[in-house]
Each structure stands twice: as structure tokens, then as C-alpha cells.
Amino acid sequence: MPRRTQGLPEHFRQHEETVAKAIGDRIRQRRTQLQLTQEDLLARVELNEVHISHTQFSRIENGHLLANAAEIIALAEALSVTCSWLLLGQEQAST
């Protein structure tokens, strides 16, 4: 997790790790459902004028890094899901 979590109480850090893992799992689930490679998805994200490096994306999908707001919006668009589903698991992904 990023340095900004240093010095925070342990339960804050654990919550952030849990959230990052859940978001990463949903990204991977939907990407696989759409039969997209990581490179395919990153190309779609860049159509929304957001750049995510392959390394950074791998860290997001593996739950080691929380995406920022612009990345979440671009990923939701690229995966044809709502931000609510991506962040919270609420609502179904649109087909």
C-alpha cells in the first residue's frame, strides 16, 4: 500500500487492503468475462485519456494499489460497468 497509509492505525490499513483486493478482484472478473487481456483493457482505458502503466495496472488488479478517481471512472467505462459496481460490488455489470 502507498506511503500515505504509514502511521495510520492498523485497522485503517487493513480496511484499505481489503477494499483494494475487492476492487482488483472485480476488475479481473469482468476483464476475464469480456475475454480481454490486460493490454486490451489498458488500450480501452487510454481511449478515455487516462494512462495506467502495465505495472501499475497489475498492482491494481492484484489488490496491492488503490486506483485513483480518474482511473476508476476510465476502468468502469472500459469494462462497461458502473463505478458503484467496481467500487462496492453493487449493481450488475451491463452486458
N, CA, C and O atoms as CSV, one atom per row, in Angstrom:
chain,resi,resn,atom,element,x,y,z
A,1,MET,N,N,0.836,-1.184,0.000
A,1,MET,CA,C,0.000,0.000,0.000
A,1,MET,C,C,0.882,1.249,0.000
A,1,MET,O,O,2.043,1.186,0.403
A,2,PRO,N,N,0.345,2.367,-0.443
A,2,PRO,CA,C,1.132,3.598,-0.534
A,2,PRO,C,C,1.606,4.120,0.819
A,2,PRO,O,O,1.099,3.734,1.872
A,3,ARG,N,N,2.570,4.990,0.756
A,3,ARG,CA,C,3.136,5.572,1.973
A,3,ARG,C,C,2.117,6.355,2.786
A,3,ARG,O,O,2.275,6.516,3.996
A,4,ARG,N,N,1.068,6.843,2.123
A,4,ARG,CA,C,0.088,7.653,2.854
A,4,ARG,C,C,-0.594,6.865,3.965
A,4,ARG,O,O,-1.221,7.457,4.843
A,5,THR,N,N,-0.482,5.542,3.939
A,5,THR,CA,C,-1.079,4.727,4.993
A,5,THR,C,C,-0.130,4.542,6.172
A,5,THR,O,O,-0.527,4.017,7.212
A,6,GLN,N,N,1.120,4.968,6.015
A,6,GLN,CA,C,2.069,4.836,7.114
A,6,GLN,C,C,1.638,5.729,8.266
A,6,GLN,O,O,1.258,6.882,8.064
A,7,GLY,N,N,1.699,5.197,9.449
A,7,GLY,CA,C,1.346,5.958,10.639
A,7,GLY,C,C,-0.131,5.900,10.987
A,7,GLY,O,O,-0.541,6.384,12.042
A,8,LEU,N,N,-0.934,5.309,10.107
A,8,LEU,CA,C,-2.366,5.159,10.407
A,8,LEU,C,C,-2.578,3.943,11.299
A,8,LEU,O,O,-1.758,3.025,11.305
A,9,PRO,N,N,-3.671,3.934,12.048
A,9,PRO,CA,C,-3.969,2.738,12.851
A,9,PRO,C,C,-4.076,1.509,11.948
A,9,PRO,O,O,-4.469,1.608,10.785
A,10,GLU,N,N,-3.731,0.386,12.488
A,10,GLU,CA,C,-3.695,-0.874,11.738
A,10,GLU,C,C,-5.030,-1.185,11.071
A,10,GLU,O,O,-5.046,-1.664,9.937
A,11,HIS,N,N,-6.151,-0.924,11.745
A,11,HIS,CA,C,-7.445,-1.277,11.158
A,11,HIS,C,C,-7.754,-0.423,9.929
A,11,HIS,O,O,-8.479,-0.881,9.046
A,12,PHE,N,N,-7.230,0.805,9.840
A,12,PHE,CA,C,-7.393,1.626,8.634
A,12,PHE,C,C,-6.638,0.979,7.478
A,12,PHE,O,O,-7.169,0.859,6.374
A,13,ARG,N,N,-5.413,0.567,7.729
A,13,ARG,CA,C,-4.575,-0.061,6.697
A,13,ARG,C,C,-5.207,-1.357,6.227
A,13,ARG,O,O,-5.235,-1.635,5.027
A,14,GLN,N,N,-5.709,-2.147,7.148
A,14,GLN,CA,C,-6.342,-3.411,6.792
A,14,GLN,C,C,-7.593,-3.184,5.952
A,14,GLN,O,O,-7.854,-3.925,5.004
A,15,HIS,N,N,-8.363,-2.162,6.301
A,15,HIS,CA,C,-9.565,-1.858,5.525
A,15,HIS,C,C,-9.189,-1.449,4.100
A,15,HIS,O,O,-9.825,-1.891,3.144
A,16,GLU,N,N,-8.177,-0.621,3.954
A,16,GLU,CA,C,-7.743,-0.196,2.624
A,16,GLU,C,C,-7.273,-1.382,1.797
A,16,GLU,O,O,-7.566,-1.458,0.604
A,17,GLU,N,N,-6.553,-2.303,2.410
A,17,GLU,CA,C,-6.102,-3.502,1.702
A,17,GLU,C,C,-7.286,-4.366,1.272
A,17,GLU,O,O,-7.281,-4.918,0.172
A,18,THR,N,N,-8.290,-4.487,2.121
A,18,THR,CA,C,-9.484,-5.265,1.801
A,18,THR,C,C,-10.234,-4.643,0.623
A,18,THR,O,O,-10.673,-5.350,-0.284
A,19,VAL,N,N,-10.374,-3.336,0.643
A,19,VAL,CA,C,-11.061,-2.623,-0.443
A,19,VAL,C,C,-10.287,-2.782,-1.749
A,19,VAL,O,O,-10.879,-3.079,-2.786
A,20,ALA,N,N,-8.975,-2.586,-1.704
A,20,ALA,CA,C,-8.140,-2.711,-2.908
A,20,ALA,C,C,-8.246,-4.108,-3.497
A,20,ALA,O,O,-8.337,-4.260,-4.715
A,21,LYS,N,N,-8.237,-5.129,-2.649
A,21,LYS,CA,C,-8.342,-6.512,-3.114
A,21,LYS,C,C,-9.700,-6.750,-3.765
A,21,LYS,O,O,-9.772,-7.377,-4.822
A,22,ALA,N,N,-10.767,-6.266,-3.161
A,22,ALA,CA,C,-12.114,-6.472,-3.709
A,22,ALA,C,C,-12.265,-5.789,-5.069
A,22,ALA,O,O,-12.830,-6.369,-5.996
A,23,ILE,N,N,-11.759,-4.558,-5.189
A,23,ILE,CA,C,-11.828,-3.846,-6.464
A,23,ILE,C,C,-11.006,-4.594,-7.520
A,23,ILE,O,O,-11.470,-4.798,-8.642
A,24,GLY,N,N,-9.815,-4.989,-7.164
A,24,GLY,CA,C,-8.961,-5.742,-8.093
A,24,GLY,C,C,-9.616,-7.030,-8.553
A,24,GLY,O,O,-9.532,-7.388,-9.728
A,25,ASP,N,N,-10.270,-7.730,-7.632
A,25,ASP,CA,C,-10.967,-8.974,-7.989
A,25,ASP,C,C,-12.096,-8.704,-8.976
A,25,ASP,O,O,-12.288,-9.470,-9.920
A,26,ARG,N,N,-12.849,-7.616,-8.768
A,26,ARG,CA,C,-13.942,-7.281,-9.686
A,26,ARG,C,C,-13.412,-6.892,-11.062
A,26,ARG,O,O,-13.997,-7.256,-12.082
A,27,ILE,N,N,-12.302,-6.151,-11.091
A,27,ILE,CA,C,-11.696,-5.790,-12.374
A,27,ILE,C,C,-11.298,-7.056,-13.129
A,27,ILE,O,O,-11.624,-7.204,-14.306
A,28,ARG,N,N,-10.599,-7.963,-12.461
A,28,ARG,CA,C,-10.156,-9.199,-13.112
A,28,ARG,C,C,-11.359,-10.038,-13.564
A,28,ARG,O,O,-11.364,-10.575,-14.672
A,29,GLN,N,N,-12.362,-10.145,-12.714
A,29,GLN,CA,C,-13.554,-10.927,-13.043
A,29,GLN,C,C,-14.213,-10.408,-14.321
A,29,GLN,O,O,-14.523,-11.184,-15.225
A,30,ARG,N,N,-14.422,-9.098,-14.390
A,30,ARG,CA,C,-15.092,-8.515,-15.552
A,30,ARG,C,C,-14.199,-8.567,-16.794
A,30,ARG,O,O,-14.683,-8.834,-17.894
A,31,ARG,N,N,-12.905,-8.315,-16.623
A,31,ARG,CA,C,-11.973,-8.388,-17.750
A,31,ARG,C,C,-11.974,-9.784,-18.352
A,31,ARG,O,O,-11.991,-9.940,-19.573
A,32,THR,N,N,-11.956,-10.791,-17.499
A,32,THR,CA,C,-11.984,-12.179,-17.953
A,32,THR,C,C,-13.313,-12.496,-18.626
A,32,THR,O,O,-13.350,-13.168,-19.656
A,33,GLN,N,N,-14.391,-12.014,-18.045
A,33,GLN,CA,C,-15.721,-12.231,-18.622
A,33,GLN,C,C,-15.798,-11.649,-20.036
A,33,GLN,O,O,-16.427,-12.234,-20.917
A,34,LEU,N,N,-15.163,-10.512,-20.246
A,34,LEU,CA,C,-15.150,-9.868,-21.566
A,34,LEU,C,C,-14.071,-10.443,-22.485
A,34,LEU,O,O,-13.945,-10.031,-23.638
A,35,GLN,N,N,-13.308,-11.385,-21.972
A,35,GLN,CA,C,-12.207,-12.028,-22.700
A,35,GLN,C,C,-11.181,-11.007,-23.200
A,35,GLN,O,O,-10.742,-11.046,-24.349
A,36,LEU,N,N,-10.819,-10.097,-22.300
A,36,LEU,CA,C,-9.824,-9.080,-22.609
A,36,LEU,C,C,-8.511,-9.412,-21.918
A,36,LEU,O,O,-8.506,-9.896,-20.786
A,37,THR,N,N,-7.406,-9.155,-22.591
A,37,THR,CA,C,-6.108,-9.233,-21.926
A,37,THR,C,C,-5.924,-7.932,-21.151
A,37,THR,O,O,-6.689,-6.983,-21.323
A,38,GLN,N,N,-4.919,-7.898,-20.308
A,38,GLN,CA,C,-4.611,-6.650,-19.609
A,38,GLN,C,C,-4.285,-5.557,-20.616
A,38,GLN,O,O,-4.695,-4.410,-20.438
A,39,GLU,N,N,-3.555,-5.898,-21.668
A,39,GLU,CA,C,-3.189,-4.920,-22.678
A,39,GLU,C,C,-4.428,-4.387,-23.402
A,39,GLU,O,O,-4.520,-3.191,-23.678
A,40,ASP,N,N,-5.384,-5.279,-23.709
A,40,ASP,CA,C,-6.636,-4.848,-24.351
A,40,ASP,C,C,-7.369,-3.844,-23.463
A,40,ASP,O,O,-7.843,-2.812,-23.939
A,41,LEU,N,N,-7.455,-4.153,-22.180
A,41,LEU,CA,C,-8.164,-3.272,-21.255
A,41,LEU,C,C,-7.444,-1.935,-21.123
A,41,LEU,O,O,-8.087,-0.885,-21.109
A,42,LEU,N,N,-6.135,-1.961,-21.029
A,42,LEU,CA,C,-5.380,-0.712,-20.917
A,42,LEU,C,C,-5.554,0.154,-22.162
A,42,LEU,O,O,-5.595,1.380,-22.058
A,43,ALA,N,N,-5.655,-0.463,-23.327
A,43,ALA,CA,C,-5.906,0.295,-24.563
A,43,ALA,C,C,-7.274,0.971,-24.493
A,43,ALA,O,O,-7.421,2.118,-24.913
A,44,ARG,N,N,-8.271,0.269,-23.969
A,44,ARG,CA,C,-9.605,0.861,-23.814
A,44,ARG,C,C,-9.581,2.016,-22.818
A,44,ARG,O,O,-10.239,3.036,-23.021
A,45,VAL,N,N,-8.824,1.848,-21.746
A,45,VAL,CA,C,-8.712,2.901,-20.731
A,45,VAL,C,C,-8.090,4.153,-21.353
A,45,VAL,O,O,-8.522,5.270,-21.069
A,46,GLU,N,N,-7.092,3.965,-22.189
A,46,GLU,CA,C,-6.415,5.110,-22.801
A,46,GLU,C,C,-7.335,5.866,-23.759
A,46,GLU,O,O,-7.098,7.043,-24.027
A,47,LEU,N,N,-8.377,5.216,-24.280
A,47,LEU,CA,C,-9.361,5.923,-25.105
A,47,LEU,C,C,-10.082,6.991,-24.290
A,47,LEU,O,O,-10.627,7.942,-24.849
A,48,ASN,N,N,-10.083,6.831,-22.966
A,48,ASN,CA,C,-10.675,7.812,-22.055
A,48,ASN,C,C,-9.630,8.805,-21.549
A,48,ASN,O,O,-9.854,9.523,-20.575
A,49,GLU,N,N,-8.478,8.827,-22.236
A,49,GLU,CA,C,-7.396,9.766,-21.923
A,49,GLU,C,C,-6.841,9.609,-20.512
A,49,GLU,O,O,-6.464,10.582,-19.859
A,50,VAL,N,N,-6.801,8.366,-20.066
A,50,VAL,CA,C,-6.197,8.032,-18.777
A,50,VAL,C,C,-5.119,6.993,-19.043
A,50,VAL,O,O,-5.374,5.977,-19.689
A,51,HIS,N,N,-3.925,7.245,-18.548
A,51,HIS,CA,C,-2.834,6.291,-18.731
A,51,HIS,C,C,-2.579,5.541,-17.425
A,51,HIS,O,O,-2.410,6.141,-16.363
A,52,ILE,N,N,-2.555,4.214,-17.536
A,52,ILE,CA,C,-2.166,3.351,-16.423
A,52,ILE,C,C,-1.068,2.451,-16.975
A,52,ILE,O,O,-1.282,1.752,-17.966
A,53,SER,N,N,0.093,2.460,-16.354
A,53,SER,CA,C,1.178,1.595,-16.827
A,53,SER,C,C,0.814,0.136,-16.565
A,53,SER,O,O,-0.037,-0.166,-15.728
A,54,HIS,N,N,1.465,-0.749,-17.284
A,54,HIS,CA,C,1.197,-2.178,-17.107
A,54,HIS,C,C,1.501,-2.600,-15.667
A,54,HIS,O,O,0.747,-3.366,-15.068
A,55,THR,N,N,2.602,-2.098,-15.120
A,55,THR,CA,C,2.978,-2.433,-13.745
A,55,THR,C,C,1.937,-1.920,-12.757
A,55,THR,O,O,1.526,-2.634,-11.842
A,56,GLN,N,N,1.519,-0.683,-12.952
A,56,GLN,CA,C,0.522,-0.092,-12.057
A,56,GLN,C,C,-0.795,-0.863,-12.153
A,56,GLN,O,O,-1.434,-1.136,-11.137
A,57,PHE,N,N,-1.200,-1.214,-13.385
A,57,PHE,CA,C,-2.444,-1.954,-13.548
A,57,PHE,C,C,-2.363,-3.315,-12.869
A,57,PHE,O,O,-3.315,-3.748,-12.219
A,58,SER,N,N,-1.248,-3.975,-13.017
A,58,SER,CA,C,-1.062,-5.273,-12.369
A,58,SER,C,C,-1.208,-5.141,-10.852
A,58,SER,O,O,-1.821,-5.993,-10.209
A,59,ARG,N,N,-0.647,-4.079,-10.284
A,59,ARG,CA,C,-0.764,-3.845,-8.840
A,59,ARG,C,C,-2.213,-3.565,-8.441
A,59,ARG,O,O,-2.660,-4.003,-7.381
A,60,ILE,N,N,-2.954,-2.830,-9.295
A,60,ILE,CA,C,-4.367,-2.559,-9.013
A,60,ILE,C,C,-5.158,-3.857,-9.061
A,60,ILE,O,O,-5.923,-4.156,-8.144
A,61,GLU,N,N,-4.975,-4.635,-10.138
A,61,GLU,CA,C,-5.742,-5.867,-10.298
A,61,GLU,C,C,-5.412,-6.902,-9.223
A,61,GLU,O,O,-6.269,-7.705,-8.852
A,62,ASN,N,N,-4.197,-6.889,-8.730
A,62,ASN,CA,C,-3.800,-7.826,-7.674
A,62,ASN,C,C,-4.120,-7.323,-6.272
A,62,ASN,O,O,-3.833,-8.000,-5.285
A,63,GLY,N,N,-4.723,-6.121,-6.183
A,63,GLY,CA,C,-5.143,-5.593,-4.890
A,63,GLY,C,C,-4.033,-4.976,-4.061
A,63,GLY,O,O,-4.175,-4.826,-2.847
A,64,HIS,N,N,-2.921,-4.614,-4.707
A,64,HIS,CA,C,-1.805,-4.007,-3.979
A,64,HIS,C,C,-1.795,-2.491,-4.080
A,64,HIS,O,O,-0.967,-1.829,-3.454
A,65,LEU,N,N,-2.729,-1.928,-4.880
A,65,LEU,CA,C,-2.773,-0.489,-5.082
A,65,LEU,C,C,-4.214,-0.089,-5.349
A,65,LEU,O,O,-4.913,-0.740,-6.125
A,66,LEU,N,N,-4.652,0.978,-4.709
A,66,LEU,CA,C,-5.987,1.521,-4.986
A,66,LEU,C,C,-5.897,2.479,-6.164
A,66,LEU,O,O,-5.042,3.364,-6.186
A,67,ALA,N,N,-6.763,2.306,-7.125
A,67,ALA,CA,C,-6.817,3.210,-8.273
A,67,ALA,C,C,-7.354,4.563,-7.822
A,67,ALA,O,O,-8.132,4.639,-6.871
A,68,ASN,N,N,-6.939,5.635,-8.505
A,68,ASN,CA,C,-7.474,6.959,-8.183
A,68,ASN,C,C,-8.815,7.149,-8.889
A,68,ASN,O,O,-9.253,6.276,-9.638
A,69,ALA,N,N,-9.461,8.278,-8.653
A,69,ALA,CA,C,-10.810,8.511,-9.178
A,69,ALA,C,C,-10.846,8.466,-10.704
A,69,ALA,O,O,-11.739,7.841,-11.276
A,70,ALA,N,N,-9.899,9.114,-11.369
A,70,ALA,CA,C,-9.881,9.125,-12.837
A,70,ALA,C,C,-9.702,7.707,-13.379
A,70,ALA,O,O,-10.320,7.339,-14.378
A,71,GLU,N,N,-8.868,6.923,-12.728
A,71,GLU,CA,C,-8.640,5.537,-13.164
A,71,GLU,C,C,-9.884,4.688,-12.961
A,71,GLU,O,O,-10.214,3.866,-13.815
A,72,ILE,N,N,-10.579,4.873,-11.845
A,72,ILE,CA,C,-11.812,4.125,-11.580
A,72,ILE,C,C,-12.857,4.436,-12.642
A,72,ILE,O,O,-13.506,3.529,-13.165
A,73,ILE,N,N,-13.021,5.714,-12.961
A,73,ILE,CA,C,-14.006,6.116,-13.967
A,73,ILE,C,C,-13.657,5.509,-15.321
A,73,ILE,O,O,-14.529,4.964,-15.998
A,74,ALA,N,N,-12.387,5.599,-15.721
A,74,ALA,CA,C,-11.954,5.053,-17.012
A,74,ALA,C,C,-12.080,3.533,-17.048
A,74,ALA,O,O,-12.489,2.967,-18.062
A,75,LEU,N,N,-11.732,2.872,-15.950
A,75,LEU,CA,C,-11.860,1.410,-15.893
A,75,LEU,C,C,-13.320,0.989,-15.963
A,75,LEU,O,O,-13.651,0.029,-16.659
A,76,ALA,N,N,-14.194,1.686,-15.259
A,76,ALA,CA,C,-15.619,1.357,-15.295
A,76,ALA,C,C,-16.149,1.491,-16.719
A,76,ALA,O,O,-16.882,0.625,-17.199
A,77,GLU,N,N,-15.781,2.565,-17.384
A,77,GLU,CA,C,-16.208,2.784,-18.771
A,77,GLU,C,C,-15.672,1.683,-19.686
A,77,GLU,O,O,-16.410,1.129,-20.501
A,78,ALA,N,N,-14.394,1.374,-19.546
A,78,ALA,CA,C,-13.751,0.369,-20.397
A,78,ALA,C,C,-14.323,-1.031,-20.172
A,78,ALA,O,O,-14.348,-1.854,-21.087
A,79,LEU,N,N,-14.782,-1.289,-18.948
A,79,LEU,CA,C,-15.340,-2.603,-18.610
A,79,LEU,C,C,-16.865,-2.648,-18.752
A,79,LEU,O,O,-17.480,-3.691,-18.528
A,80,SER,N,N,-17.468,-1.521,-19.123
A,80,SER,CA,C,-18.935,-1.422,-19.278
A,80,SER,C,C,-19.662,-1.791,-17.990
A,80,SER,O,O,-20.620,-2.564,-17.992
A,81,VAL,N,N,-19.184,-1.223,-16.901
A,81,VAL,CA,C,-19.814,-1.412,-15.589
A,81,VAL,C,C,-19.991,-0.042,-14.951
A,81,VAL,O,O,-19.445,0.949,-15.437
A,82,THR,N,N,-20.744,0.015,-13.873
A,82,THR,CA,C,-20.878,1.265,-13.145
A,82,THR,C,C,-19.720,1.419,-12.154
A,82,THR,O,O,-19.107,0.440,-11.727
A,83,CYS,N,N,-19.447,2.657,-11.809
A,83,CYS,CA,C,-18.428,2.897,-10.773
A,83,CYS,C,C,-18.863,2.265,-9.458
A,83,CYS,O,O,-18.031,1.773,-8.695
A,84,SER,N,N,-20.162,2.279,-9.196
A,84,SER,CA,C,-20.689,1.681,-7.972
A,84,SER,C,C,-20.367,0.191,-7.914
A,84,SER,O,O,-19.975,-0.330,-6.870
A,85,TRP,N,N,-20.538,-0.486,-9.044
A,85,TRP,CA,C,-20.226,-1.930,-9.072
A,85,TRP,C,C,-18.734,-2.144,-8.869
A,85,TRP,O,O,-18.324,-3.020,-8.108
A,86,LEU,N,N,-17.928,-1.343,-9.550
A,86,LEU,CA,C,-16.486,-1.507,-9.453
A,86,LEU,C,C,-15.993,-1.244,-8.031
A,86,LEU,O,O,-15.152,-1.981,-7.515
A,87,LEU,N,N,-16.514,-0.201,-7.406
A,87,LEU,CA,C,-16.058,0.164,-6.069
A,87,LEU,C,C,-16.680,-0.676,-4.960
A,87,LEU,O,O,-15.996,-1.069,-4.014
A,88,LEU,N,N,-17.970,-0.947,-5.077
A,88,LEU,CA,C,-18.708,-1.557,-3.967
A,88,LEU,C,C,-19.289,-2.929,-4.263
A,88,LEU,O,O,-19.751,-3.620,-3.355
A,89,GLY,N,N,-19.269,-3.327,-5.535
A,89,GLY,CA,C,-19.858,-4.609,-5.896
A,89,GLY,C,C,-21.367,-4.541,-6.013
A,89,GLY,O,O,-22.027,-5.577,-6.095
A,90,GLN,N,N,-21.928,-3.329,-6.022
A,90,GLN,CA,C,-23.364,-3.157,-6.131
A,90,GLN,C,C,-23.745,-3.010,-7.587
A,90,GLN,O,O,-22.984,-2.470,-8.391
A,91,GLU,N,N,-24.928,-3.493,-7.919
A,91,GLU,CA,C,-25.457,-3.485,-9.281
A,91,GLU,C,C,-24.702,-4.501,-10.111
A,91,GLU,O,O,-23.560,-4.850,-9.812
A,92,GLN,N,N,-25.340,-4.957,-11.132
A,92,GLN,CA,C,-24.729,-5.927,-12.020
A,92,GLN,C,C,-23.985,-5.216,-13.141
A,92,GLN,O,O,-24.336,-4.104,-13.536
A,93,ALA,N,N,-22.958,-5.875,-13.639
A,93,ALA,CA,C,-22.259,-5.360,-14.807
A,93,ALA,C,C,-23.190,-5.441,-16.000
A,93,ALA,O,O,-23.904,-6.430,-16.170
A,94,SER,N,N,-23.187,-4.411,-16.824
A,94,SER,CA,C,-24.025,-4.439,-18.024
A,94,SER,C,C,-23.334,-5.284,-19.089
A,94,SER,O,O,-22.106,-5.352,-19.142
A,95,THR,N,N,-24.138,-5.926,-19.936
A,95,THR,CA,C,-23.544,-6.805,-20.953
A,95,THR,C,C,-23.409,-6.142,-22.286
A,95,THR,O,O,-22.927,-6.759,-23.236
